[in-house]
Amino acid sequence: LSFADELAVARPDVPIRFSRHAQRRLEDRHIDLGEDETSRLRQAFDTLARKGGRQSLVMLDRIAFVVNVRSGTVVTAMAPDEGKEAVFTQIDSVVIA
């Protein structure tokens, strides 16, 4: 196993954290995550860790999450109705969950 694979195997019990900014964005944008969405987000983190992702974009049901894979943190979230044009910078990978 590569280091990234070993890290991913060792991480399944690491909870997903939401930065204060992400929490505020979820509240402001009325984005509620249920058990299914949280599980899919966790799987996306695991996939990104196996593939060596660091700062990534996760697309989940038309909601974009910018995540820091190594710390297991959701940095921000953007709902689809926030404008037609969005630019994400400093992203090294994308996963559609």
N, CA, C and O atoms as a DFTB+ gen file, in Angstrom:
388 C
 N C O
     1  1       0.832      -1.191       0.000
     2  2       0.000       0.000       0.000
     3  2       0.877       1.254       0.000
     4  3       1.928       1.298       0.638
     5  1       0.415       2.268      -0.732
     6  2       1.111       3.546      -0.703
     7  2       0.789       4.256       0.610
     8  3      -0.112       3.847       1.343
     9  1       1.527       5.316       0.897
    10  2       1.268       6.090       2.109
    11  2      -0.166       6.626       2.109
    12  3      -0.850       6.587       3.132
    13  1      -0.618       7.128       0.948
    14  2      -1.988       7.662       0.862
    15  2      -3.017       6.580       1.148
    16  3      -4.019       6.839       1.815
    17  1      -2.776       5.349       0.642
    18  2      -3.693       4.235       0.903
    19  2      -3.718       3.889       2.389
    20  3      -4.782       3.666       2.968
    21  1      -2.538       3.847       2.995
    22  2      -2.465       3.544       4.422
    23  2      -3.167       4.621       5.243
    24  3      -3.860       4.315       6.214
    25  1      -2.987       5.881       4.854
    26  2      -3.650       6.980       5.542
    27  2      -5.163       6.841       5.434
    28  3      -5.878       7.029       6.418
    29  1      -5.650       6.513       4.245
    30  2      -7.092       6.365       4.037
    31  2      -7.655       5.217       4.865
    32  3      -8.746       5.327       5.424
    33  1      -6.912       4.114       4.944
    34  2      -7.370       2.971       5.726
    35  2      -7.406       3.329       7.213
    36  3      -8.272       2.853       7.946
    37  1      -6.477       4.158       7.652
    38  2      -6.399       4.522       9.063
    39  2      -7.405       5.598       9.451
    40  3      -7.571       5.866      10.641
    41  1      -8.086       6.229       8.485
    42  2      -8.930       7.388       8.747
    43  2     -10.426       7.132       8.880
    44  3     -11.140       8.089       9.179
    45  1     -10.962       5.942       8.688
    46  2     -12.424       5.843       8.605
    47  2     -13.171       6.331       9.832
    48  3     -14.333       6.724       9.723
    49  1     -12.537       6.316      10.998
    50  2     -13.235       6.755      12.194
    51  2     -12.990       8.235      12.500
    52  3     -13.505       8.758      13.487
    53  1     -12.213       8.902      11.662
    54  2     -11.954      10.326      11.860
    55  2     -13.205      11.095      11.436
    56  3     -13.637      10.987      10.288
    57  1     -13.785      11.862      12.345
    58  2     -15.013      12.580      11.976
    59  2     -14.725      13.733      11.013
    60  3     -13.646      14.325      11.033
    61  1     -15.693      14.029      10.191
    62  2     -15.605      15.190       9.317
    63  2     -15.875      16.415      10.178
    64  3     -16.835      16.454      10.947
    65  1     -15.017      17.408      10.035
    66  2     -15.210      18.659      10.771
    67  2     -15.636      19.746       9.790
    68  3     -15.295      19.699       8.608
    69  1     -16.367      20.700      10.284
    70  2     -16.790      21.847       9.496
    71  2     -16.173      23.092      10.115
    72  3     -16.365      23.361      11.301
    73  1     -15.434      23.849       9.314
    74  2     -14.872      25.103       9.818
    75  2     -16.009      26.035      10.209
    76  3     -17.154      25.830       9.804
    77  1     -15.696      27.050      10.992
    78  2     -16.733      28.025      11.361
    79  2     -17.315      28.676      10.113
    80  3     -18.520      28.911      10.021
    81  1     -16.440      28.962       9.156
    82  2     -16.894      29.551       7.894
    83  2     -17.882      28.617       7.190
    84  3     -18.928      29.060       6.717
    85  1     -17.549      27.327       7.122
    86  2     -18.430      26.356       6.475
    87  2     -19.756      26.235       7.218
    88  3     -20.815      26.163       6.594
    89  1     -19.704      26.213       8.545
    90  2     -20.935      26.134       9.328
    91  2     -21.834      27.332       9.043
    92  3     -23.045      27.190       8.877
    93  1     -21.223      28.511       8.988
    94  2     -21.983      29.728       8.695
    95  2     -22.587      29.656       7.298
    96  3     -23.746      30.021       7.106
    97  1     -21.817      29.190       6.328
    98  2     -22.311      29.088       4.948
    99  2     -23.478      28.097       4.861
   100  3     -24.470      28.369       4.186
   101  1     -23.364      26.972       5.528
   102  2     -24.451      25.992       5.516
   103  2     -25.720      26.584       6.109
   104  3     -26.811      26.395       5.570
   105  1     -25.578      27.296       7.214
   106  2     -26.745      27.922       7.844
   107  2     -27.331      29.013       6.959
   108  3     -28.540      29.048       6.729
   109  1     -26.476      29.905       6.462
   110  2     -26.935      31.016       5.622
   111  2     -27.607      30.538       4.341
   112  3     -28.532      31.176       3.838
   113  1     -27.137      29.423       3.825
   114  2     -27.629      28.917       2.541
   115  2     -28.680      27.832       2.720
   116  3     -29.122      27.214       1.752
   117  1     -29.074      27.610       3.966
   118  2     -30.119      26.631       4.294
   119  2     -29.808      25.260       3.707
   120  3     -30.668      24.619       3.103
   121  1     -28.567      24.821       3.894
   122  2     -28.130      23.508       3.433
   123  2     -28.131      22.576       4.632
   124  3     -27.384      22.780       5.589
   125  1     -28.974      21.552       4.575
   126  2     -29.046      20.553       5.640
   127  2     -28.453      19.255       5.126
   128  3     -28.796      18.798       4.036
   129  1     -27.570      18.664       5.904
   130  2     -26.970      17.390       5.534
   131  2     -27.550      16.294       6.404
   132  3     -27.447      16.330       7.631
   133  1     -28.162      15.318       5.750
   134  2     -28.686      14.164       6.460
   135  2     -27.632      13.083       6.578
   136  3     -26.480      13.271       6.186
   137  1     -28.037      11.960       7.118
   138  2     -27.120      10.837       7.308
   139  2     -26.548      10.342       5.976
   140  3     -25.358      10.041       5.887
   141  1     -27.390      10.258       4.944
   142  2     -26.929       9.795       3.631
   143  2     -25.891      10.739       3.042
   144  3     -24.855      10.295       2.546
   145  1     -26.164      12.038       3.096
   146  2     -25.223      13.018       2.547
   147  2     -23.898      13.014       3.319
   148  3     -22.822      13.110       2.729
   149  1     -23.995      12.901       4.631
   150  2     -22.781      12.863       5.451
   151  2     -21.951      11.621       5.134
   152  3     -20.725      11.695       5.066
   153  1     -22.604      10.504       4.944
   154  2     -21.908       9.262       4.598
   155  2     -21.220       9.391       3.241
   156  3     -20.076       8.964       3.080
   157  1     -21.909       9.977       2.271
   158  2     -21.313      10.163       0.939
   159  2     -20.146      11.148       0.993
   160  3     -19.155      10.980       0.282
   161  1     -20.263      12.165       1.827
   162  2     -19.168      13.116       1.998
   163  2     -17.960      12.411       2.621
   164  3     -16.824      12.646       2.210
   165  1     -18.204      11.554       3.604
   166  2     -17.129      10.758       4.231
   167  2     -16.442       9.871       3.195
   168  3     -15.215       9.774       3.171
   169  1     -17.235       9.224       2.338
   170  2     -16.670       8.378       1.283
   171  2     -15.829       9.199       0.316
   172  3     -14.794       8.735      -0.164
   173  1     -16.273      10.415       0.032
   174  2     -15.503      11.296      -0.851
   175  2     -14.160      11.641      -0.216
   176  3     -13.134      11.634      -0.897
   177  1     -14.157      11.946       1.088
   178  2     -12.904      12.219       1.797
   179  2     -11.974      11.010       1.697
   180  3     -10.782      11.164       1.432
   181  1     -12.516       9.808       1.907
   182  2     -11.700       8.599       1.860
   183  2     -11.122       8.372       0.467
   184  3      -9.953       8.014       0.325
   185  1     -11.942       8.581      -0.557
   186  2     -11.469       8.435      -1.933
   187  2     -10.360       9.435      -2.231
   188  3      -9.334       9.078      -2.811
   189  1     -10.564      10.680      -1.837
   190  2      -9.554      11.716      -2.064
   191  2      -8.252      11.396      -1.328
   192  3      -7.168      11.607      -1.871
   193  1      -8.350      10.895      -0.116
   194  2      -7.143      10.540       0.648
   195  2      -6.377       9.417      -0.049
   196  3      -5.149       9.451      -0.122
   197  1      -7.104       8.421      -0.561
   198  2      -6.446       7.317      -1.278
   199  2      -5.736       7.799      -2.540
   200  3      -4.694       7.267      -2.924
   201  1      -6.310       8.806      -3.174
   202  2      -5.753       9.318      -4.437
   203  2      -4.745      10.445      -4.230
   204  3      -4.187      10.957      -5.201
   205  1      -4.505      10.835      -2.987
   206  2      -3.511      11.859      -2.707
   207  2      -4.026      13.286      -2.746
   208  3      -3.235      14.227      -2.819
   209  1      -5.342      13.463      -2.698
   210  2      -5.920      14.811      -2.689
   211  2      -5.560      15.553      -1.414
   212  3      -5.421      14.961      -0.343
   213  1      -5.414      16.856      -1.554
   214  2      -5.106      17.687      -0.385
   215  2      -6.198      18.730      -0.166
   216  3      -6.901      18.693       0.844
   217  1      -6.338      19.648      -1.099
   218  2      -7.383      20.686      -1.056
   219  2      -8.271      20.394      -2.248
   220  3      -7.836      20.561      -3.387
   221  1      -9.487      19.970      -2.024
   222  2     -10.298      19.403      -3.087
   223  2     -11.709      19.977      -3.120
   224  3     -12.175      20.617      -2.177
   225  1     -12.364      19.724      -4.239
   226  2     -13.759      20.111      -4.422
   227  2     -14.589      18.838      -4.458
   228  3     -14.299      17.923      -5.229
   229  1     -15.618      18.781      -3.626
   230  2     -16.539      17.650      -3.615
   231  2     -17.889      18.165      -4.084
   232  3     -18.456      19.080      -3.487
   233  1     -18.398      17.573      -5.154
   234  2     -19.738      17.905      -5.651
   235  2     -20.699      16.849      -5.116
   236  3     -20.556      15.660      -5.399
   237  1     -21.676      17.303      -4.342
   238  2     -22.629      16.401      -3.714
   239  2     -24.028      16.960      -3.944
   240  3     -24.417      17.954      -3.331
   241  1     -24.775      16.319      -4.825
   242  2     -26.136      16.770      -5.125
   243  2     -26.188      18.257      -5.470
   244  3     -27.013      18.995      -4.931
   245  1     -25.327      18.684      -6.348
   246  2     -25.252      20.058      -6.838
   247  2     -24.789      21.065      -5.786
   248  3     -24.872      22.274      -6.001
   249  1     -24.308      20.573      -4.666
   250  2     -23.705      21.438      -3.657
   251  2     -22.199      21.229      -3.735
   252  3     -21.722      20.094      -3.730
   253  1     -21.457      22.324      -3.807
   254  2     -20.002      22.251      -3.900
   255  2     -19.400      22.457      -2.515
   256  3     -19.705      23.437      -1.834
   257  1     -18.547      21.529      -2.109
   258  2     -17.834      21.626      -0.843
   259  2     -16.348      21.731      -1.142
   260  3     -15.805      20.892      -1.861
   261  1     -15.688      22.732      -0.613
   262  2     -14.234      22.797      -0.670
   263  2     -13.758      22.165       0.627
   264  3     -14.169      22.566       1.716
   265  1     -12.877      21.160       0.497
   266  2     -12.451      20.395       1.665
   267  2     -10.936      20.325       1.764
   268  3     -10.230      20.312       0.755
   269  1     -10.453      20.280       2.991
   270  2      -9.055      20.000       3.257
   271  2      -9.007      18.538       3.671
   272  3      -9.446      18.176       4.763
   273  1      -8.474      17.710       2.797
   274  2      -8.540      16.267       2.990
   275  2      -7.722      15.822       4.194
   276  3      -8.193      15.009       4.990
   277  1      -6.526      16.330       4.338
   278  2      -5.632      15.879       5.413
   279  2      -6.199      16.137       6.799
   280  3      -6.027      15.321       7.704
   281  1      -6.873      17.265       6.970
   282  2      -7.433      17.567       8.290
   283  2      -8.863      17.075       8.437
   284  3      -9.427      17.136       9.529
   285  1      -9.466      16.582       7.340
   286  2     -10.851      16.112       7.405
   287  2     -11.836      17.240       7.621
   288  3     -12.863      17.063       8.275
   289  1     -11.515      18.419       7.062
   290  2     -12.320      19.609       7.316
   291  2     -13.007      20.120       6.055
   292  3     -12.380      20.249       5.004
   293  1     -14.301      20.409       6.171
   294  2     -15.016      21.117       5.121
   295  2     -14.729      22.598       5.337
   296  3     -15.010      23.144       6.404
   297  1     -14.168      23.245       4.319
   298  2     -13.758      24.642       4.432
   299  2     -14.909      25.583       4.107
   300  3     -15.110      26.583       4.795
   301  1     -15.675      25.262       3.049
   302  2     -16.837      26.074       2.684
   303  2     -17.797      25.247       1.845
   304  3     -17.464      24.149       1.400
   305  1     -18.989      25.786       1.635
   306  2     -20.013      25.121       0.842
   307  2     -20.732      26.157      -0.009
   308  3     -20.932      27.297       0.410
   309  1     -21.117      25.741      -1.207
   310  2     -21.816      26.648      -2.110
   311  2     -23.008      25.917      -2.736
   312  3     -22.862      24.839      -3.312
   313  1     -24.173      26.522      -2.610
   314  2     -25.391      25.965      -3.187
   315  2     -25.488      26.333      -4.667
   316  3     -24.895      27.324      -5.094
   317  1     -26.225      25.551      -5.452
   318  2     -26.289      25.787      -6.896
   319  2     -26.966      27.092      -7.303
   320  3     -26.755      27.564      -8.420
   321  1     -27.759      27.675      -6.442
   322  2     -28.499      28.883      -6.806
   323  2     -27.744      30.170      -6.457
   324  3     -28.339      31.247      -6.421
   325  1     -26.448      30.062      -6.203
   326  2     -25.673      31.230      -5.802
   327  2     -25.021      31.968      -6.951
   328  3     -24.106      32.764      -6.738
   329  1     -25.459      31.725      -8.117
   330  2     -24.840      32.394      -9.257
   331  2     -24.417      31.376     -10.279
   332  3     -24.162      30.214      -9.963
   333  1     -24.347      31.824     -11.489
   334  2     -24.035      30.893     -12.562
   335  2     -22.545      30.705     -12.750
   336  3     -22.120      29.739     -13.384
   337  1     -21.755      31.597     -12.217
   338  2     -20.314      31.502     -12.417
   339  2     -19.616      31.377     -11.072
   340  3     -19.801      32.207     -10.182
   341  1     -18.819      30.340     -10.935
   342  2     -18.050      30.142      -9.707
   343  2     -16.635      29.749     -10.097
   344  3     -16.429      28.946     -11.006
   345  1     -15.678      30.315      -9.410
   346  2     -14.281      29.999      -9.653
   347  2     -13.702      29.421      -8.367
   348  3     -13.785      30.041      -7.307
   349  1     -13.121      28.240      -8.465
   350  2     -12.471      27.605      -7.332
   351  2     -10.977      27.590      -7.620
   352  3     -10.547      27.075      -8.652
   353  1     -10.192      28.148      -6.719
   354  2      -8.747      28.193      -6.906
   355  2      -8.062      27.324      -5.852
   356  3      -8.656      26.975      -4.831
   357  1      -6.833      26.991      -6.114
   358  2      -5.998      26.195      -5.218
   359  2      -6.637      24.855      -4.889
   360  3      -6.576      24.392      -3.751
   361  1      -7.247      24.240      -5.885
   362  2      -7.866      22.924      -5.758
   363  2      -7.010      21.932      -6.540
   364  3      -6.662      22.190      -7.693
   365  1      -6.667      20.794      -5.922
   366  2      -5.852      19.828      -6.639
   367  2      -6.639      18.633      -7.163
   368  3      -6.100      17.824      -7.919
   369  1      -7.912      18.512      -6.771
   370  2      -8.704      17.383      -7.246
   371  2     -10.187      17.665      -7.037
   372  3     -10.581      18.525      -6.250
   373  1     -10.992      16.904      -7.776
   374  2     -12.448      17.038      -7.708
   375  2     -13.038      15.627      -7.650
   376  3     -12.579      14.722      -8.347
   377  1     -14.057      15.454      -6.813
   378  2     -14.783      14.183      -6.789
   379  2     -16.271      14.503      -6.830
   380  3     -16.737      15.439      -6.180
   381  1     -17.000      13.721      -7.597
   382  2     -18.456      13.841      -7.656
   383  2     -19.005      12.686      -6.843
   384  3     -18.853      11.521      -7.212
   385  1     -19.653      13.023      -5.721
   386  2     -20.084      11.994      -4.769
   387  2     -21.556      11.669      -4.939
   388  3     -22.089      10.824      -4.220
